[in-house]
Amino acid sequence: MEYVKRYGIRLDFGHTLVAVDGSARKATFARTGPDGSRTLVTREFDMLHAVPPQKAPDFVRVSPLADAAGWVDVDPATLRHKVFANVFALGDVGNTPNAKTAAAARKQAPVVAHNVLLARGAAVGEARYDGYGSCPLTVERGKIVLAEFVYGGKPAPSFPRWLIDGTRPSRAAWYLKERLLPPLYWRAMLKGREWMARPELADR
């Protein structure tokens, strides 16, 4: 919020983009009021960056695996389907109430792998996912806020506060994002060689 104020950003919540007139440089939004009423608001723009709402692929949303909102209906801790015991889900298609980030998938993958082995009788103790997610927020050149949290938005820092304070922008977080995370992502995590993500077991 300090950066929002510094940059003079106006926050308008409850606005959904419904139409764009590119030649006239106008965008129309449906604004939802506190009482649930909807009105149309048209604004002029110089540049428009529109991010569509997240949703699961069609083949998931129309399947028996999906909940009413179209996400795979899993237990938020075990990532096992609530109806089909032989189905697990991780990443962007699950209905877990966490940020859909690569960091979340990194923590979910070992949980699913362990619990699949458990279901097959090849492991002991149920692994549980705590909702961990991470969003490196670039607020200016050379500074990033490394926001890490678990379910409920509770902060869950991976580093000592003296090194990287997840509540403040820092150059250390920028260096981590620019130099260290890309090789971890491309050379380790995506190849299944990431050694730091270990599932926590409910009972050992």
ROKE-631469 format. One line per 5 residues: number of its first residue (from 1); their letters; for each residue x, y, z of N, C-alpha, C, CB. Coordinates in steps of 0.05 Angstrom, whole numbers, plus 32768, in hexadecimal, padded with zeros to 4 digits. Each point is the difference from the previous one (the first is absolute). Glycine has a CB too. Layout:
# residues N
NUM) A) X:Y:Z:X:Y:Z:X:Y:Z:X:Y:Z  ...;
//
This chain:
# residues 204
1) MEYVK) 8010:7FE8:8000:7FF0:8018:8000:8011:8019:8000:7FDC:7FE7:8018  803D:8017:7FF4:8011:8018:7FFF:8008:8006:7FE3:8012:7FF4:802D  7FF2:7FF8:7FC2:8007:8004:7FE4:7FE7:8009:7FF1:8024:7FDE:8003  7FC5:8018:8004:7FE7:800A:7FF2:7FFD:801E:8004:7FEB:7FD2:8008  801A:8037:8011:7FFF:801D:8006:8016:800F:7FF2:7FEB:7FF6:802C;
6) RYGIR) 802D:7FFF:7FD4:8017:800E:7FF4:7FFC:8004:7FE2:801D:7FEC:8023  7FD8:8000:7FD0:7FFC:8001:7FE3:7FE6:800D:7FF8:801C:7FD7:7FFC  7FD4:8031:8017:7FE6:800D:7FFA:7FEC:7FED:7FF2:8019:802A:7FFD  7FE7:7FBD:800B:7FEE:7FEC:7FF4:7FE5:8002:800E:8027:7FE1:7FF5  7FC4:801F:7FFB:7FE5:8000:800B:7FF5:7FE3:7FFE:7FF8:8030:7FF2;
11) LDFGH) 8001:7FC5:8025:7FF6:7FE5:8001:7FE1:8000:7FFE:8027:7FF2:801D  7FCF:8000:7FCF:7FE3:7FFE:7FFC:7FF9:7FE2:8001:7FFE:802A:7FE4  7FF9:7FCD:8033:7FF8:7FE4:8003:7FE4:7FFC:7FF6:801F:7FFB:8027  7FD9:7FEC:7FD4:7FE5:7FFA:7FF7:7FFB:8007:7FE4:7FF2:8007:802E  8022:7FFD:7FC1:7FFD:8007:7FE4:8008:7FE8:7FEF:800A:8031:800A;
16) TLVAV) 7FE4:7FC7:7FE3:8005:7FEB:7FED:8000:800A:7FE4:7FEC:7FDF:8020  8029:801D:7FD1:8001:800A:7FE5:7FEC:7FF0:7FEE:8031:800D:8006  7FBE:8002:7FEC:7FEC:7FF3:7FF0:8001:8007:7FE2:7FE3:8000:8028  802B:8016:7FD1:8002:8008:7FE4:8017:8013:7FFC:7FCE:7FFA:7FFA  803E:8005:7FEE:8016:8012:7FF9:7FFC:800B:7FE5:8020:7FE6:801D;
21) DGSAR) 7FE2:8034:7FE0:7FFE:800D:7FE6:801D:800B:7FFB:7FCE:800D:8005  8041:7FE2:7FEC:801C:8006:7FFC:8005:801A:7FF1:8009:7FD0:8001  7FE8:8035:7FE9:8004:8018:7FF0:7FF9:8019:8010:7FF6:7FE5:7FD7  7FF7:801A:803A:7FF8:8017:8010:8010:8001:801A:7FD2:7FFF:7FEC  803D:7FEC:801A:800F:7FFE:8019:7FEE:8003:8018:8028:8012:7FE9;
26) KATFA) 7FC3:7FDE:8017:7FED:8000:8017:7FFB:7FE4:8009:7FEB:802A:7FEF  8014:7FD2:802B:7FFA:7FE6:800C:7FE7:8003:8012:8032:7FF3:7FFF  7FBD:7FF9:7FFF:7FE8:8000:8010:8001:7FEA:8016:7FE6:8012:7FD8  8013:7FF6:8040:8001:7FEE:8017:7FE5:7FFE:800C:8030:800C:8008  7FC9:7FDC:8002:7FE9:7FFC:8011:8009:8004:801D:7FE9:7FE0:7FDE;
31) RTGPD) 800C:8034:802F:8007:8006:801B:7FEB:7FF5:8013:8019:8029:7FF2  7FF0:7FC7:8021:7FEE:7FF4:8014:8001:8010:8019:8006:7FD2:7FEC  7FE3:8038:801D:7FFF:8010:8018:7FFE:7FEF:8019:7FEA:8024:7FE6  8018:7FE8:8031:7FFF:7FF2:801A:7FE5:7FF1:8004:801F:8022:8013  7FCC:7FE8:7FE0:7FE6:7FF4:8002:7FFB:7FEA:7FEB:7FEF:802B:8014;
36) GSRTL) 8026:7FD0:7FDB:7FFD:7FEC:7FEB:7FF6:800C:7FE5:7FF7:7FDF:8024  8002:803A:7FDC:7FF7:800C:7FE7:8017:8003:7FEC:7FDC:8019:8019  801D:7FE6:7FCD:8015:8002:7FEB:7FFA:8017:7FEE:8007:7FCF:8002  800D:8042:7FF9:7FFE:8016:7FED:8018:7FFE:7FED:7FE8:801D:8022  8014:7FEF:7FC6:8016:8000:7FEC:800F:801A:8002:7FE5:7FE2:7FE2;
41) VTREF) 8036:801C:801D:8011:8017:8002:8013:7FFF:7FE8:7FFD:8002:8033  8005:8014:7FBD:8012:8001:7FE9:8016:8014:8006:7FDB:7FF5:7FE1  803E:8002:801A:8017:8010:8006:8013:8001:7FE7:7FFD:7FF4:8031  8010:8022:7FCB:8014:8003:7FEB:801A:7FF4:800A:7FE9:8029:7FED  8028:7FCD:8000:801A:7FF6:8008:8015:8006:7FEB:7FE9:7FDB:8019;
46) DMLHA) 8030:8027:7FF0:8017:8002:7FEE:800B:7FE4:7FFB:800A:802F:8011  7FF7:7FC1:8004:8009:7FE4:7FFF:7FEE:7FEF:8011:8030:800E:7FF7  7FC8:7FDB:7FFF:7FEE:7FEF:800F:800E:7FE5:8003:7FD7:8018:7FEF  802C:7FDF:802A:800B:7FE6:8006:7FE9:7FF0:800F:8031:8012:8003  7FC4:7FDC:7FEF:7FE9:7FF1:800B:8008:7FE3:8006:7FE0:801E:7FE6;
51) VPPQK) 801A:7FD9:8032:8006:7FE5:8008:7FE6:7FF1:8003:802B:800E:8017  7FD0:7FDD:7FDA:7FE6:7FF2:8002:7FFE:7FF1:801A:7FFF:7FFB:7FCE  7FE9:8000:803C:7FFC:7FF0:8018:800C:7FE5:7FFD:7FD7:801A:800B  8034:7FDB:800B:800B:7FE5:7FFF:7FE9:7FEC:7FFF:8029:800E:801A  7FDC:7FDD:7FD6:7FEC:7FEA:8000:800F:7FE7:7FF6:7FD9:8020:7FF8;
56) APDFV) 801B:7FC9:800E:800B:7FE7:7FF7:7FF9:7FFB:7FE3:7FFD:7FED:802F  8012:8002:7FC3:7FF9:7FFA:7FE4:7FE4:7FF4:7FFE:8030:7FF8:7FF6  7FC4:800B:7FF2:7FE4:7FF7:7FFC:7FFD:7FE2:8007:7FFB:8023:7FDC  8018:7FCC:801D:7FFD:7FE4:8004:8000:7FF9:801E:8016:7FF7:7FD4  7FF4:801B:803C:7FFF:7FFC:801E:7FE6:800B:800A:8032:8003:8004;
61) RVSPL) 7FC6:8015:7FF3:7FE8:800E:800B:7FE6:7FF0:7FFA:8018:802B:7FFA  7FE7:7FC6:7FF0:7FE8:7FF2:7FFA:8001:7FE2:8008:7FF9:801F:7FDA  801C:7FDA:8035:8003:7FE4:8008:7FF4:7FFB:801C:802A:7FFD:7FE4  7FD2:7FEA:8023:7FF6:7FFA:801B:8015:8006:8016:7FE4:7FDC:7FEC  8034:802B:800C:8015:8007:8014:7FFC:801C:800B:801F:7FE1:7FE8;
66) ADAAG) 7FD2:8030:800A:7FFF:801C:8007:7FEB:8006:8015:800F:800A:7FD2  7FF7:800B:803E:7FEC:800A:8012:7FEE:8014:7FF2:8020:7FFA:8027  7FCE:8013:7FE7:7FED:8012:7FF3:800D:8017:7FF1:7FDF:7FF4:8024  8039:8014:7FE5:800E:8016:7FF3:8012:7FF7:7FE9:7FFF:8018:802B  8003:7FCD:7FD1:8010:7FF6:7FE9:801C:7FF7:8006:7FE5:801E:7FE6;
71) WVDVD) 8022:7FE2:8034:801B:7FF7:8008:7FFF:7FE3:800A:800D:802F:800C  800A:7FC3:7FF1:8001:7FE4:800B:7FFC:8001:801E:801F:7FF1:7FDA  7FCD:8000:8030:7FF8:8002:801C:8011:7FEE:8012:7FD1:800A:7FF0  8044:8002:801B:8013:7FF0:8011:8000:8009:801D:801C:7FF9:7FD7  7FED:7FF5:803A:8005:8008:801B:8018:8013:8000:7FEE:7FD3:8012;
76) PATLR) 8010:8044:7FFC:8015:8014:7FFE:801B:7FF8:800C:7FDC:8021:8001  8024:7FCB:8011:8018:7FF7:800C:800D:7FE8:7FF1:7FEE:8010:802C  8002:7FDC:7FCE:800B:7FE8:7FF3:8000:8002:7FE2:7FF0:7FE5:8027  8001:802D:7FCE:7FFD:8004:7FE2:7FF4:7FE8:7FF3:8028:801E:8001  7FC9:7FD2:800F:7FF2:7FE8:7FF5:7FE3:8008:7FFB:801E:7FE1:8019;
81) HKVFA) 7FD7:8015:7FD1:7FE5:8007:7FF9:7FEC:7FF8:8016:800C:7FFB:7FCF  7FE0:8016:8035:7FED:7FFB:8016:7FED:7FE9:7FFA:8004:8030:800C  7FF9:7FC9:7FDB:7FED:7FEA:7FF8:800F:7FE8:7FF5:7FDD:8022:7FF7  8036:7FE4:7FF6:800F:7FEA:7FF3:801B:7FFD:800E:7FE8:800A:7FD3  801A:7FE1:803D:8018:7FFC:8011:8019:7FFB:7FF0:7FE2:7FEE:8023;
86) NVFAL) 801B:800A:7FC4:8018:7FFA:7FF0:8009:8018:7FEF:7FF2:7FD0:7FFF  8003:8047:8006:8007:8019:7FF1:800C:8014:8013:7FDA:7FF7:7FDF  803D:8014:8018:800D:8016:800E:8003:8017:7FEC:8019:7FE0:8020  7FEA:8039:7FEB:8004:8017:7FEE:8013:8013:800D:7FD2:7FFA:7FEC  803E:8013:8004:8011:8015:800A:8002:8016:7FEB:801A:7FDF:801D;
91) GDVGN) 7FF1:8038:7FEB:8003:8016:7FED:7FE7:8010:7FFC:8022:7FE5:7FE9  7FDB:8025:7FFF:7FEB:8014:7FFB:7FE4:7FF5:7FFE:8022:8019:7FE9  7FDA:7FCD:8014:7FE4:7FF6:7FFD:7FF2:7FF9:801A:800E:7FEF:7FD4  8001:800F:8042:7FF4:7FF9:8019:7FF1:8017:800D:8025:7FDF:8006  7FC8:801A:800B:7FF0:8015:800D:800B:8008:801B:7FD8:7FEE:7FE8;
96) TPNAK) 8041:800D:801C:800D:8009:8019:8000:801E:8002:801D:7FD6:8001  7FDD:8035:8016:7FFE:801E:8003:801B:800D:8004:7FD3:7FFA:8013  8040:8002:7FDA:801A:800B:8002:8007:800E:7FE6:800E:7FDD:8021  8007:8033:7FDF:8009:800D:7FE7:800A:7FEB:7FED:800C:802A:8019  7FED:7FD8:7FCE:8008:7FED:7FEC:801B:8009:7FF4:7FCF:7FF4:7FF5;
101) TAAAA) 8046:8002:8018:801B:8008:7FF8:8011:7FE7:7FFC:7FFB:802C:8019  801C:7FD8:7FDA:8013:7FEA:7FFD:800A:7FF7:801B:800D:8012:7FD3  7FF6:8001:803F:8009:7FF8:801B:7FEC:7FEE:800E:8019:802C:8003  7FCD:7FD9:7FF8:7FEC:7FEE:800C:8002:7FE4:7FF4:7FE1:8028:8007  8021:7FD7:7FDE:8002:7FE5:7FF3:8019:7FF2:800A:7FE8:8012:7FD8;
106) RKQAP) 802E:7FFC:802D:8018:7FF4:800A:7FFC:7FF2:801B:801A:8023:7FE7  7FD6:7FE9:802A:7FFA:7FF4:801A:7FEA:7FEB:7FFE:800D:802B:8015  7FE1:7FD7:7FD7:7FEB:7FED:7FFD:8009:7FE5:7FF4:7FE1:8026:7FFB  8032:7FDC:7FF3:8009:7FE8:7FF1:800A:7FEA:8013:800C:801D:7FDA  8006:7FE8:8039:8008:7FEA:8012:7FEA:7FF5:8011:802C:8015:8000;
111) VVAHN) 7FC0:7FFC:8007:7FE9:7FF7:8010:7FF0:7FEC:7FF0:7FFE:802C:8019  7FFC:7FDB:7FCE:7FF1:7FEE:7FEE:800F:7FE6:7FFB:7FEA:8028:7FEA  8030:7FDB:8010:8011:7FE8:7FFB:8000:7FED:8018:801D:801B:7FE1  7FE6:7FF0:8037:8000:7FF0:8018:7FE5:7FF3:8005:8023:801D:8013  7FC8:7FF2:7FEA:7FE5:7FF5:8005:7FF7:7FEC:7FEC:7FF5:802B:8016;
116) VLLAR) 8015:7FD8:7FD1:7FFA:7FEB:7FEC:800E:7FE6:8008:7FFC:8023:7FDB  801D:7FDF:802E:800E:7FE8:800A:7FF2:7FF5:8019:802C:8012:7FEE  7FCA:7FFF:8023:7FF2:7FF7:8018:7FE7:7FF1:7FF8:8011:8027:801A  7FE0:7FE3:7FD2:7FE8:7FF3:7FF6:8006:7FE4:7FF4:7FEB:802D:7FF8  802D:7FD0:7FFE:8009:7FE7:7FF4:800D:7FED:8014:8005:8018:7FD4;
121) GAAVG) 7FFD:7FF1:8045:800C:7FF0:8015:801E:8000:7FFF:7FD9:7FE4:7FFE  8033:8030:7FF5:801D:8002:7FFE:800C:8016:8010:7FFC:7FED:7FD3  7FF5:801F:803F:800A:8016:8011:7FF1:7FFF:801A:800D:801D:7FD8  7FFE:7FF1:803C:7FF3:8001:801B:7FFC:801D:8008:8016:7FD4:800D  7FD3:8032:7FFF:7FFB:801B:8009:7FF5:8012:7FEA:8024:7FFA:8022;
126) EARYD) 7FC7:8014:7FE4:7FF3:8011:7FEC:800F:801B:7FFE:7FD4:7FEA:800A  8032:801E:7FDE:800D:801A:7FFC:7FEA:8016:7FFD:8028:7FEA:7FE9  7FDF:802E:8020:7FEC:8015:8001:800D:801A:7FF5:7FE9:7FEB:8027  8006:8023:7FC9:8008:801A:7FF4:7FF4:8016:8011:8002:7FEC:7FD2  800E:8028:8035:7FF7:8015:8012:7FF7:801A:7FF2:8020:7FED:8021;
131) GYGSC) 7FDF:8012:7FC4:7FF7:8017:7FF1:8016:8013:7FF8:7FD6:7FFC:8018  8043:7FFB:7FEB:8016:8012:7FFA:7FFF:800B:7FE3:801C:7FE6:8021  7FEA:8033:7FDD:8002:800D:7FE6:8014:8017:8003:7FD1:7FF3:7FF3  803A:8016:7FF7:8013:8016:8000:7FFB:8012:7FE8:8022:7FE4:8018  7FDE:8036:7FED:7FFC:8013:7FEA:8016:8015:8002:7FCE:7FF9:8000;
136) PLTVE) 8047:8005:7FEF:8014:8016:8000:7FF4:8018:7FF1:8026:7FDE:8000  7FD5:8037:800F:7FF3:8018:7FF6:8014:8015:7FF9:7FD7:7FF6:801B  802D:800F:7FCB:8013:8015:7FF8:7FF3:801B:8004:8016:7FE1:7FDE  7FF6:802F:8033:7FF4:801B:8006:8011:8016:7FF4:7FED:7FED:802A  802C:800E:7FD0:8011:8013:7FF2:8018:7FF2:7FF6:7FF0:8027:801C;
141) RGKIV) 801F:7FE5:7FD1:8017:7FF2:7FF6:8015:7FFC:8016:7FF8:8015:7FD3  800F:7FD1:8030:8014:7FF9:8015:7FF4:7FFA:801B:801F:801D:7FE8  7FC6:7FE4:801A:7FF4:7FF9:801A:7FE7:7FEF:7FFD:8013:802B:8013  7FEB:7FC1:7FFD:7FE9:7FED:7FFF:7FF6:7FFB:801C:8011:7FEB:7FD6  7FD5:8012:802D:7FF5:7FF6:801A:7FFB:7FE2:7FFC:7FEA:802D:800B;
146) LAEFV) 8024:7FC3:8004:7FFD:7FE3:7FFD:7FEA:7FF7:8014:8031:7FFA:7FF2  7FB6:8006:8005:7FEA:7FF9:8011:7FFC:7FE2:8000:7FE9:802C:7FF6  8019:7FC8:8022:7FFD:7FE3:8003:7FEB:7FFC:8016:8030:7FF6:7FF2  7FBD:7FF8:8009:7FEA:7FFC:8013:7FF4:7FE4:7FFD:7FF6:8032:7FFE  7FFB:7FC7:8016:7FF1:7FE6:8000:7FE2:8006:8001:8027:7FE8:8017;
151) YGGKP) 7FC9:8004:7FEC:7FE3:8004:8001:7FF9:8016:8014:7FF8:7FD0:7FF4  7FF4:8040:8004:7FF7:8016:8012:8011:8019:7FFD:7FEF:7FDE:801F  8025:8022:7FCF:8011:8017:7FFC:8014:8003:8016:7FDB:8015:7FE9  802A:7FD6:8027:8014:8002:8016:801C:8000:7FF4:7FE0:7FE9:8020  8031:802B:7FE7:801B:8001:7FF5:8010:7FE6:8006:7FFF:8032:8005;
156) APSFP) 8010:7FC5:7FE8:8010:7FE7:8003:801B:8004:7FF3:7FD6:7FE4:8001  803B:802D:800B:801A:8006:7FF3:8013:7FE8:7FFF:7FFA:802F:8010  8014:7FCF:7FDA:8014:7FEA:7FFD:801C:8009:8009:7FE5:7FEE:7FDA  801E:802C:8029:801B:800B:8007:7FFF:800F:801A:800B:8003:7FCF  800B:8000:803F:8001:8010:8018:7FF9:801D:7FF9:8023:7FE2:8015;
161) RWLID) 7FD0:802C:7FFD:7FF7:801B:7FFA:8017:8013:7FFA:7FD8:7FF7:801D  803F:8004:7FF0:8017:8012:7FFB:800B:7FFD:7FE3:800B:7FFD:8031  7FEF:7FEC:7FC2:8009:7FFC:7FE5:7FEB:800A:7FEC:801B:7FD8:800F  7FCD:801D:7FF3:7FEA:8009:7FEF:7FE7:8003:8011:8014:7FE9:7FD7  7FE3:8030:802C:7FE8:8006:800F:7FE9:8000:7FEC:8019:801C:8023;
166) GTRPS) 7FD5:7FD0:7FDF:7FEA:7FFD:7FED:7FEB:8015:8001:8008:7FD1:8004  7FFA:8042:800F:7FED:8016:8002:800B:801A:7FF4:7FED:7FEB:8029  802C:8015:7FCF:800D:8019:7FF6:800E:7FFA:7FE5:8006:8011:8030  7FFB:8003:7FBE:800F:7FFD:7FE7:801E:7FFF:8006:7FDC:8017:7FE6  8033:7FD8:800C:801C:7FFE:8005:800F:7FF8:7FE6:7FF7:7FF4:8030;
171) RAAWY) 8023:8013:7FD0:8012:7FF8:7FEA:8007:7FE3:8002:8012:802E:7FFE  7FEF:7FC7:801A:8006:7FE4:8004:7FEA:7FEF:7FF2:8018:8009:802C  7FCF:7FFF:7FD7:7FEA:7FF1:7FF4:8001:8003:7FE1:7FE3:8007:8029  8026:8010:7FCE:8003:8004:7FE3:8016:7FED:7FF5:7FF2:8031:8004  8024:7FCD:800A:8016:7FEF:7FF8:7FF6:7FE2:8000:8022:8021:8012;
176) LKERL) 7FCF:7FD8:8002:7FF6:7FE5:8002:7FEE:7FFA:7FE7:8002:8001:8032  7FEC:8011:7FC8:7FEE:7FFD:7FE9:800F:8000:7FE6:7FDC:8015:801B  8037:7FFD:7FE2:800E:8003:7FE6:8015:7FEA:7FFB:7FF8:8031:8004  8017:7FC7:8011:8017:7FEF:7FFC:7FFC:7FE3:800A:801B:8028:8004  7FD8:7FD5:8012:7FFF:7FE5:800C:7FE8:7FF0:7FF9:8019:8012:8025;
181) LPPLY) 7FCF:7FFA:7FDA:7FE8:7FF1:7FFA:7FFE:7FF5:7FE4:7FEA:801D:8022  801F:7FF2:7FC9:7FFD:7FF4:7FE5:800E:7FE5:7FFD:7FFE:802E:7FEF  801C:7FCF:8019:800C:7FE5:7FFD:7FF3:7FEB:8012:802A:8016:7FF5  7FCC:7FF2:8023:7FF2:7FED:8011:7FE7:7FF7:7FF2:8012:8016:8029  7FE0:7FFC:7FC9:7FE7:7FF9:7FF2:8005:7FEF:7FE8:7FEC:802B:8010;
186) WRAML) 8026:7FDE:7FDE:8005:7FF2:7FE6:8010:7FE7:8002:7FFC:802C:7FEB  8019:7FD4:8026:8013:7FEA:8001:7FFA:7FEB:8016:8022:801F:7FEE  7FCE:7FE9:8025:7FFA:7FED:8016:7FE3:7FFA:8002:8027:8012:8018  7FC9:8002:7FEF:7FE3:7FFB:8006:7FF2:7FF2:7FE9:8001:8028:801E  8001:7FE3:7FCA:7FF1:7FF5:7FE9:800A:7FE4:7FF8:7FF8:802F:7FF1;
191) KGREW) 8020:7FCA:8018:800B:7FE5:7FF9:7FFD:7FED:8017:8020:8016:7FE2  7FD2:7FF2:8033:7FFC:7FEE:8017:8019:7FFC:8011:7FDD:7FEA:7FE5  8036:8028:801A:8019:7FFD:800E:8002:8013:8018:8015:7FF1:7FD6  7FD6:801C:8030:8000:8014:8015:8002:7FF2:801B:7FE6:8021:7FE4  802E:7FE4:802B:8005:7FF2:8019:7FF5:800E:8019:8028:7FEE:7FEB;
196) MARPE) 7FCF:802A:8013:7FF8:800F:8017:7FE3:7FFC:8008:8021:8022:7FF4  7FCE:7FD6:7FF9:7FE4:7FFD:8006:7FFA:7FE4:800B:7FF4:8021:7FDC  8007:7FDC:803D:7FFA:7FE7:800D:7FE5:8002:800D:8031:7FF7:8008  7FBE:7FF4:7FF4:7FE5:8002:800C:8001:7FFC:801E:7FED:7FEF:7FD6  8001:8020:8038:7FFD:7FFC:801C:7FEB:7FEB:8005:800E:8030:800A;
201) LADR) 7FF8:7FBD:8008:7FEE:7FEA:8005:7FEF:8006:8019:8020:7FE0:7FEA  7FC7:8018:8015:7FEE:8005:8016:8007:7FEE:8018:7FDB:800D:7FE0  802C:7FDA:801A:8009:7FEE:8014:8017:7FEF:7FF6:7FD1:7FFF:8014  8044:8001:7FFB:8018:7FF2:7FF7:8003:7FE5:8010:8017:802D:7FF5;
//
